């Protein structure tokens, strides 16, 4: 069994995001080509977005720190620390209203 501190990883990635010109940083927590699930911790500096992109398939976000907005077309879902959001099967964007850290979980087919 492996143990990882999401709090520590989130703090580290948020520092990197604040320094990055893109305003974001990410690290894979679990997964890879040999797994059916991938989990990625993503940090976004306040006011930054991932940019609209295709849905990765079945996926969810857990907001660990801060507040975010998930937008798909005219639909908007707001999330704060402790919230769980299911990512729609459509083009979407994730925007950080404040410095934010989320855990993205994607179901893949190995």
N, C-alpha and C positions, 0 to 999 in steps of 0.2 A: 504494500500500500504506500502511496505517495501522499505527502501532506504539503500543501502550498498555502501561504498566507495571501489571500486576495487583497487584504488591506495593505500589506507591504508592497505587493506588486502594483496595486493601484497608485500608491504614493509615488513609487519610482516612475511609472509611466506618465503620471500627471506632470512630474518635473520635466520629463523629456518633451511632453506635448507643449508645455509653456515655452520651451526653448526652440522648438522646431518651427520652421517657417510655415509649415502646413497647419500647425496648431494641434497636431494629433500624434499619438504614439500607440503601438499595440504590441502584444506578445501572445503567442499561442500558449494556453494553459494546459490543454489536453487535445490530443488528436494527431492526425496525420493521415497519410494515404492508406495505412493499414487499419484504420478505425472507421466506424460508421457514424461517429460523432466528433465534432471539432468544437472546442471552446476557446474563444479569444477574448482577452481583456483589452478593451479599447479606452483610451483616455483622450478627451477633447478639452482644449482650453475654452474658456467662456467666449461665446460668440462665434465659434467655429463649427463647421459642418463636415460631414463625410462627402457630401455631394451626391446628387441623385444617381442611383445605381440599380441594377437588376436585383431581384430577390434571389438569395442563395438557395432557395428551396424551403423546406420546413425549418423555421428558425425562431428564436426568441431572444429577448433582451432582458436582463435583470439589471436595474439601475442600482449601483452600489454607492455612488457619491453624486451629489448635485442634482440638477434638473435638466431634462432633455425634451425635445419634441421630435416625434417620428411622424413624417409626412408622406402620404402616398396620394398623389392627385389632390383632390379637395379635402381628403380626410386627414385629420390631425389628432394624434394621441400624445398627451403630456405624461411624463413620467418623472417621479422623484425617488430619492433613495428609498429602497425597499419595494419599489414597484416592479411588476413583471409585465412585459409587453410581448404579444405575439406579433411577429413581423408579417405583414401582408404579402401575399404572393403577387406582387406588383412592383414596378419601379418605386423607389422610396428614397428618403433622405433622413439623416439623423443630425439634429442641430443641438448644440449644448447652450442652454440659456445661462448656465453658470459653469464653472469648471466641473467636469463630470467624468465618471468612470462607469463603464457598463461591461457586463459579461455577455457576450454573444455566443449562443449555442446554436449550432447548425447540424442537422441530421444529413449525413451523406450516404452514399453507397460505395463501400470499399471495393 
